[in-house]
Amino acid sequence: MRVLSVNRSTVLVELATLNDVLALHASLTTAPLDGISEILPAAQTLMLRFDPARWTPPTLIEALAARDLTASSRTQGNRVEIPMRYDGEDLAEVAQLCGLSIEEVIRRHGESEFTVAFCGFSPGFGYLVGGDATLRVPRKSTPRTIVPKGSVALGGLYCGVYPQASPGGWQIIGTTSMPMWDPTRASPAILTPGTRVKFVARDSAQIAETPTKENPVDRPYLEVIAATLPAFVQDLGRPGHAAIGVSASGALDREALQRANVVAGNPPNLAALEIAFGHWAFTCSDDVVIACAGAPVTITITRASGEIVDAAMNTAISLRSGDLVKLGYPTQGVRTYLAVRGGIDVRQTLGSSSRDVLAALGPGPVVKGSVLPVGRAAHGSTPEVITAHAAQVLPKAGDEVVIDISVGPRDEWFTEDALQLLCNQVWRVTPQSNRIGLRLHGEKTLTRRKTDELPSEGMTSGAIQVPHDGQPVLLLADHPVTGGYPVIAVVAEHHLDLAGQIPPSAKIRFRVIER
């Protein structure tokens, strides 16, 4: 067992085998340690998020070392039967790769019992292990741009079912209509770590999806009149669901979201709008109170009477029915947070109203024509004069931003000069950046010492992944929960909000504060 530091509240526990991972995960699930808030199993690691006031790395290592990792310590999870049709377009290729007939592939797969080792890639995608070893086939050399929802596929050691249509490189051997992921269920994921799985060859009845009905807007609302880019409803996210493939998501600039809410007269965690690059306009159907924080923009209000007034950031703004509000382009930063007293009243998924753009969870993108109901608490509120502390100065395009990092957990995968280059070279933020991550570009690339494939392991916001091209990617809130590229360093938690406000063409210089 080896424990690698990720940040001050997260460690990566590296174990010898997948069986050891499953055993330690079962042990920590059946007999939890106080102060461990999240456990994320992967191929050869467990990522643990912990309370730094309760644990230090040495005391945590001592507690983990005392756990029994023998096979007998593992508890068996629930058993799930998945009906499927062996009609996959790669079935013949799999048979050829295995040196078997198609009938023999079907027989061996159907007689196997699998176990969900871990989840990742997308919500509800379980990596299943324990099948017939003869059926281990390589991934396709060129991944498909779209794998249909319900595809049953093989890739290396694993079998899996695609919960939704997505890119993928596994060999498709069949299909199922059984939904692997449904956020309206109490337990959205059918497959969770430890679940035992049996595939049954039969035509499964198509499961009709019940359309979601939104409540009519019978309360105050905002109507979007102009939107250069889609905005997203965000709150403080949905932490604690990484084990089923769901990242915490939430506002990229958490402090700005909370400040906008407090100034508007809300609790700090209510849902608000995250608007990237401004150029937005909306009207309100009733008297409401709003506030904007984060990337500073001009705020112009056109009253129903024709009067035009300007309003300020970080200040409670009283609006009347019919007012038109226009937000300009931010002079600094990227994301402006628009809070309205009572909050944006939208349906929650796993306890949060946040939109996760990678997983397509939460309310849809907010575009021109969108109508956003306001929480009932806003109706009839008496505006208060509340002003927050002055916001920090945010970076502009072309600015150089210093970001604090801690080294690791996979710095040993890189050459000796790679970390020096990471910190001494300026990295430009490219236009391909989004809520999933900042894609960076440097004149010189980071060189790996180890060129083999890193088994999938847990990821965290702020992780600096290095793909094969040597150009880093700084993961943000909507990152995948597991990844197969080594992480050379992780952004300090106190600079995560700042990272979410760095615009394209700005430059980053990394500064090591912890090794």
C-alpha positions in Angstrom: 0.0 0.0 0.0 1.3 3.5 -0.9 -0.5 6.7 0.0 0.0 9.7 -2.4 -1.0 13.2 -1.5 -3.4 14.9 -3.9 -4.2 18.1 -1.9 -4.7 18.9 1.7 -8.0 17.0 1.9 -7.5 14.2 -0.6 -5.1 11.2 -1.0 -4.7 8.5 -3.5 -4.2 5.0 -2.0 -2.2 2.9 -4.4 -2.6 -0.9 -4.0 -1.0 -3.9 -5.6 -4.0 -5.3 -7.4 -7.6 -4.6 -8.3 -8.6 -7.3 -5.8 -6.9 -5.3 -3.0 -8.8 -2.2 -4.2 -12.1 -4.1 -4.0 -11.2 -5.5 -0.6 -10.3 -2.1 0.9 -13.3 -0.4 -0.6 -15.6 -3.1 0.9 -13.8 -2.7 4.3 -14.3 1.1 4.3 -17.9 0.8 3.1 -18.9 -1.8 5.8 -16.9 -0.2 8.6 -16.4 3.5 7.6 -13.8 5.8 9.1 -15.2 9.0 10.7 -14.1 12.0 8.7 -13.9 10.3 5.3 -16.4 12.1 3.1 -15.9 10.2 -0.2 -14.3 7.0 -1.5 -13.6 6.6 -5.2 -12.3 3.2 -6.3 -10.5 2.8 -9.6 -8.3 0.2 -11.3 -5.4 0.1 -8.7 -6.2 3.0 -6.4 -8.8 4.4 -4.0 -9.2 8.2 -3.8 -10.2 9.3 -0.3 -11.5 12.8 0.6 -11.1 13.5 4.3 -11.5 16.1 6.9 -8.1 17.6 7.5 -9.2 18.5 11.1 -9.7 14.8 11.8 -6.9 13.1 9.8 -3.3 13.7 8.8 -1.7 11.6 6.1 0.3 9.6 8.7 -2.7 8.8 10.9 -4.8 7.9 7.9 -2.0 5.6 6.6 -1.9 3.9 10.0 -5.7 3.4 10.0 -5.7 2.0 6.5 -2.8 -0.4 7.1 -4.8 -2.0 9.9 -7.6 -3.0 7.4 -7.9 -6.7 6.3 -7.4 -7.0 2.5 -7.9 -10.7 2.3 -10.5 -12.0 -0.2 -12.6 -13.3 2.7 -13.0 -9.7 4.0 -14.9 -8.7 0.9 -18.7 -8.6 1.1 -20.8 -9.4 -2.0 -23.0 -6.7 -3.4 -26.4 -7.0 -4.8 -27.0 -9.1 -7.9 -28.4 -7.6 -11.1 -29.6 -9.4 -14.2 -29.2 -7.4 -17.4 -31.3 -8.7 -20.4 -29.4 -8.2 -23.6 -29.3 -9.1 -27.3 -26.0 -10.3 -28.7 -26.3 -8.1 -31.8 -23.2 -5.9 -31.5 -21.5 -4.8 -34.6 -18.1 -6.0 -33.3 -19.3 -9.5 -32.2 -17.6 -11.2 -35.2 -14.4 -9.3 -34.7 -14.3 -10.2 -31.0 -14.8 -13.9 -31.9 -11.9 -13.6 -34.4 -9.6 -11.9 -31.8 -10.4 -14.6 -29.3 -10.1 -17.5 -31.7 -13.7 -18.6 -30.9 -16.9 -18.9 -32.8 -19.6 -16.3 -32.3 -21.7 -18.9 -30.5 -18.9 -19.6 -28.1 -18.3 -16.0 -27.3 -22.0 -15.6 -26.5 -21.9 -18.7 -24.3 -18.9 -17.7 -22.3 -20.1 -14.1 -21.8 -23.5 -15.3 -20.7 -22.1 -17.8 -18.2 -19.8 -15.3 -16.6 -20.7 -13.4 -13.4 -19.1 -9.9 -13.3 -18.5 -7.5 -10.5 -18.5 -3.7 -10.7 -15.0 -2.7 -9.8 -15.5 1.0 -10.1 -17.4 3.7 -12.0 -16.3 6.5 -14.2 -16.2 7.8 -17.7 -19.8 8.9 -17.4 -22.6 8.7 -14.7 -23.6 5.1 -14.3 -20.8 3.6 -16.4 -19.5 0.6 -14.4 -16.2 -1.1 -15.1 -17.1 -4.8 -14.8 -14.5 -7.4 -14.0 -14.4 -11.2 -13.4 -15.6 -12.4 -16.8 -14.1 -15.3 -18.9 -10.4 -14.4 -19.4 -10.6 -15.6 -23.0 -12.8 -12.6 -23.8 -10.2 -10.0 -23.0 -9.8 -8.1 -26.2 -8.0 -4.8 -27.0 -9.9 -1.5 -27.5 -10.5 -0.4 -31.1 -7.5 1.4 -32.6 -9.8 4.3 -33.6 -12.6 5.1 -31.1 -16.1 5.7 -32.4 -17.4 9.3 -32.2 -20.7 7.9 -30.9 -21.5 4.6 -29.2 -25.3 4.1 -28.9 -26.9 4.2 -25.5 -27.3 0.6 -24.1 -24.3 -0.8 -25.9 -22.7 -3.8 -24.1 -19.0 -3.7 -24.9 -15.6 -5.3 -24.0 -12.3 -3.5 -23.5 -9.2 -5.0 -22.0 -9.9 -6.4 -18.6 -13.4 -4.9 -18.5 -17.0 -5.2 -19.7 -19.3 -2.3 -19.6 -22.7 -0.9 -20.6 -22.9 2.6 -22.1 -25.5 4.5 -20.0 -25.9 7.2 -22.7 -24.7 7.8 -26.2 -21.1 8.9 -26.1 -17.7 8.5 -27.8 -16.0 5.2 -27.0 -13.4 2.7 -28.2 -14.7 -0.6 -26.7 -15.8 -3.6 -28.8 -19.6 -3.7 -28.9 -21.0 -7.2 -28.6 -24.7 -6.5 -27.9 -27.3 -4.1 -26.6 -29.8 -3.7 -23.7 -32.8 -1.5 -23.2 -32.4 -1.7 -19.4 -31.6 1.9 -18.3 -28.3 2.0 -16.5 -28.8 5.6 -15.3 -31.9 7.4 -14.3 -31.5 10.6 -12.1 -35.2 10.5 -11.1 -34.7 7.2 -9.2 -33.7 7.2 -5.6 -30.6 5.3 -6.6 -29.8 6.7 -10.1 -27.2 4.1 -11.0 -28.0 0.4 -11.5 -24.3 -0.4 -11.3 -22.4 0.7 -8.3 -19.0 -0.6 -6.9 -19.4 -4.2 -5.7 -22.6 -5.0 -7.6 -22.6 -8.5 -9.1 -23.9 -8.6 -12.7 -25.2 -11.4 -14.9 -26.1 -10.8 -18.6 -29.1 -12.8 -19.8 -29.5 -13.4 -23.5 -33.1 -12.5 -24.4 -35.0 -9.7 -26.1 -35.6 -7.1 -23.4 -38.8 -5.1 -23.7 -38.1 -1.5 -24.6 -38.5 0.6 -21.4 -40.5 3.7 -22.2 -39.1 6.9 -20.6 -41.6 9.0 -18.9 -41.4 12.5 -20.1 -40.5 15.1 -17.5 -43.2 17.7 -17.0 -42.1 21.1 -15.8 -44.5 23.0 -13.6 -46.1 26.0 -15.3 -44.6 29.3 -14.5 -47.1 30.6 -11.9 -44.7 32.8 -10.1 -42.1 35.5 -10.9 -39.7 34.6 -13.6 -36.9 35.9 -15.7 -37.1 35.6 -19.5 -33.9 35.6 -21.5 -34.0 38.1 -24.4 -30.4 37.9 -25.6 -27.6 35.4 -24.9 -24.3 35.3 -26.9 -23.4 32.1 -25.2 -25.5 29.6 -23.1 -25.5 30.2 -19.4 -25.8 27.5 -16.8 -27.7 27.3 -13.5 -25.2 26.6 -10.8 -25.1 26.2 -7.0 -22.4 24.7 -4.8 -22.6 21.3 -6.6 -23.3 17.7 -5.7 -20.3 16.3 -3.8 -20.3 12.7 -2.6 -21.4 10.9 -5.8 -18.0 10.2 -7.5 -18.4 6.5 -6.8 -21.3 6.3 -9.3 -19.4 8.4 -11.9 -20.8 11.9 -11.0 -18.4 14.8 -10.3 -19.3 17.5 -7.8 -19.8 20.1 -10.6 -21.1 23.5 -9.2 -20.0 27.1 -9.7 -16.4 27.5 -11.0 -16.0 30.6 -8.8 -17.7 29.5 -5.6 -16.9 32.7 -3.7 -18.5 34.9 -6.4 -21.7 32.7 -6.4 -22.0 32.9 -2.7 -21.3 36.7 -2.7 -24.0 37.3 -5.3 -26.5 35.3 -3.2 -25.7 37.1 0.0 -26.0 40.5 -1.6 -29.3 39.5 -3.1 -30.6 38.5 0.3 -30.3 34.7 -0.1 -28.5 31.9 1.7 -25.1 31.5 0.0 -25.9 28.1 -1.6 -29.0 28.9 -3.7 -29.0 28.3 -7.4 -27.9 31.3 -9.6 -26.9 31.8 -13.2 -23.3 31.5 -14.3 -22.9 33.7 -17.4 -19.6 33.4 -19.4 -18.4 36.4 -21.3 -21.5 38.6 -20.7 -23.6 40.1 -23.5 -26.8 39.0 -21.9 -30.3 40.5 -21.5 -33.4 39.5 -19.7 -36.8 40.9 -18.5 -38.6 40.2 -15.3 -42.2 39.4 -14.9 -42.6 40.9 -11.4 -40.8 43.0 -8.8 -37.6 41.1 -7.9 -34.2 41.8 -6.4 -31.0 40.7 -8.2 -27.2 41.0 -7.6 -24.2 40.3 -9.8 -20.7 39.2 -8.7 -17.7 37.7 -10.3 -16.4 39.0 -13.6 -17.4 42.7 -13.7 -19.8 43.8 -16.4 -21.8 46.9 -17.0 -25.5 46.6 -15.9 -28.0 48.7 -17.7 -31.7 48.8 -16.8 -34.4 50.0 -19.1 -37.6 50.7 -17.2 -41.0 50.1 -18.7 -41.4 54.0 -18.7 -38.3 54.3 -21.0 -36.0 55.5 -18.2 -32.5 54.1 -18.5 -30.4 53.6 -15.3 -27.1 52.0 -14.6 -26.5 49.6 -11.7 -23.4 48.3 -10.0 -21.8 44.9 -9.4 -21.9 43.5 -5.8 -25.0 45.6 -4.9 -28.6 44.6 -4.4 -30.6 45.9 -7.4 -34.4 46.3 -7.2 -36.3 45.5 -10.5 -39.9 46.3 -11.4 -42.2 44.2 -13.6 -41.3 44.6 -17.2 -37.7 46.0 -16.6 -35.2 45.0 -19.2 -31.6 44.3 -17.9 -28.6 44.2 -20.1 -25.2 42.9 -19.1 -22.1 44.0 -21.0 -18.8 42.2 -21.7 -16.6 41.5 -18.7 -13.6 43.7 -18.4 -11.9 41.1 -16.3 -12.4 37.4 -15.8 -14.9 35.1 -17.5 -17.9 34.3 -15.4 -20.5 36.6 -13.9 -22.9 35.2 -11.3 -26.5 36.5 -11.4 -28.5 35.8 -8.2 -32.1 36.7 -7.7 -33.8 36.8 -4.3 -35.4 33.5 -3.8 -33.0 31.7 -6.1 -33.6 30.2 -9.6 -36.3 27.6 -8.9 -35.4 24.6 -11.1 -35.6 20.8 -10.6 -32.7 19.3 -8.6 -30.7 16.2 -9.5 -28.9 14.4 -6.7 -29.6 17.3 -4.4 -28.2 20.0 -6.6 -29.4 22.4 -9.3 -26.0 22.6 -11.0 -25.5 21.8 -14.6 -22.7 19.3 -15.3 -21.9 19.9 -19.0 -19.8 16.7 -19.3 -22.4 14.4 -17.8 -25.4 16.3 -19.1 -26.9 16.4 -15.6 -29.0 19.1 -14.2 -31.0 21.9 -15.9 -30.4 22.4 -19.6 -28.3 25.3 -21.0 -30.0 28.7 -20.6 -30.4 30.4 -24.0 -32.4 33.1 -25.7 -36.1 32.4 -25.0 -35.5 30.5 -21.7 -37.8 31.2 -18.8 -36.4 30.9 -15.3 -38.9 30.7 -12.4 -37.9 32.6 -9.3 -38.3 31.0 -5.9 -41.4 32.1 -4.1 -39.5 33.8 -1.3 -38.6 36.5 -3.8 -42.2 37.5 -4.4 -43.1 40.6 -2.4 -39.7 40.9 -0.8 -38.6 44.3 0.5 -35.3 45.3 -1.0 -32.5 45.9 1.4 -29.3 47.9 0.9 -26.6 45.3 1.1 -23.1 45.7 -0.4 -20.5 43.0 -0.3 -16.7 43.4 0.1 -14.9 44.5 -3.0 -14.2 41.7 -5.3 -10.6 40.7 -6.2 -9.1 41.9 -9.4 -9.5 39.1 -12.0 -7.2 38.5 -15.0 -7.7 39.8 -18.5 -6.6 38.3 -21.8 -2.9 38.6 -22.1 -2.3 38.9 -18.3 0.0 36.5 -16.5 -1.5 34.7 -13.5 0.4 32.9 -10.8 -1.3 29.7 -9.6 -0.1 27.8 -6.6 0.3 24.0 -6.9 1.3 21.0 -5.0 3.5 18.4 -6.7 2.1 14.9 -7.6 0.6 12.5 -7.2 2.2 11.2 -10.4 5.2 13.4 -10.8 7.5 10.3 -10.9 6.0 9.5 -14.3 7.8 12.5 -15.8 11.5 13.3 -16.5 13.5 15.3 -14.0 13.2 18.6 -15.9 9.4 18.3 -16.6 8.4 19.8 -13.2 11.0 22.6 -13.6 9.6 23.3 -17.1 6.0 23.2 -15.7 6.9 26.1 -13.3 9.5 28.0 -15.4 7.5 28.2 -18.6 4.5 30.4 -19.1 1.4 28.4 -20.3 -1.2 30.1 -22.5 -4.9 29.3 -22.0 -6.4 28.1 -25.3 -9.9 28.9 -26.6 -10.8 25.1 -26.3 -11.1 25.6 -22.5 -14.5 25.2 -20.8 -16.1 24.0 -17.6 -14.4 20.6 -17.9 -10.9 22.1 -18.0 -8.4 24.7 -19.1 -6.4 23.4 -22.1 -2.9 24.9 -21.9 -0.2 25.4 -24.5 3.5 26.0 -24.0 6.4 26.3 -26.4 8.0 23.2 -24.9 6.1 20.1 -23.9 6.3 18.0 -20.7 8.1 14.7 -21.3 7.1 11.5 -19.6 9.6 9.0 -18.2 7.0 6.3 -18.1 5.2 5.8 -21.5 3.0 2.9 -20.6 -0.7 3.3 -19.9 -1.7 4.6 -16.5 -4.6 2.5 -15.1 -7.7 4.7 -14.6 -7.7 6.5 -11.3 -9.7 9.1 -9.4 -9.4 12.8 -10.5 -10.1 16.0 -8.6 -10.7 19.6 -9.5 -7.4 21.3 -10.0 -5.6 18.2 -11.2 -3.1 19.0 -14.0 -3.3 16.1 -16.4 -0.7 15.6 -19.1 -1.9 13.8 -22.2 0.5 12.1 -24.7 1.1 15.4 -26.5 2.7 16.9 -23.4 0.4 19.9 -23.2 -1.3 20.1 -19.8 -5.0 20.2 -19.0 -6.1 21.8 -15.8 -9.3 20.1 -14.7 -12.2 22.2 -13.5 -15.5 21.3 -11.8 -17.1 19.2 -14.6 -14.1 16.9 -15.0 -14.5 13.2 -15.4 -14.3 11.4 -12.1 -11.6 9.0 -13.3 -8.8 9.4 -15.9 -5.9 7.6 -17.5 -3.4 10.4 -17.9 -0.9 11.1 -15.2 -1.3 14.1 -12.9 2.0 16.0 -12.5 0.6 18.5 -9.9 -2.7 19.8 -8.4 -3.8 23.4 -8.0 -4.1 24.6 -4.4 -7.7 24.7 -3.3 -7.4 28.5 -2.5 -6.7 29.1 -6.2 -9.5 27.0 -7.7 -11.9 30.0 -8.0 -9.3 32.0 -9.7 -8.6 29.2 -12.2 -12.3 29.3 -13.2 -12.0 33.0 -14.1 -8.9 32.9 -16.4 -9.9 33.8 -19.9 -8.4 32.5 -23.2 -5.1 34.0 -24.2 -4.2 34.8 -20.5 -1.1 33.1 -19.3 -0.4 30.9 -16.3 2.8 30.5 -14.3 2.7 27.7 -11.8 4.3 28.1 -8.3 5.1 25.1 -6.1 4.0 25.6 -2.5 4.0 21.9 -1.4 5.8 18.8 -2.4 
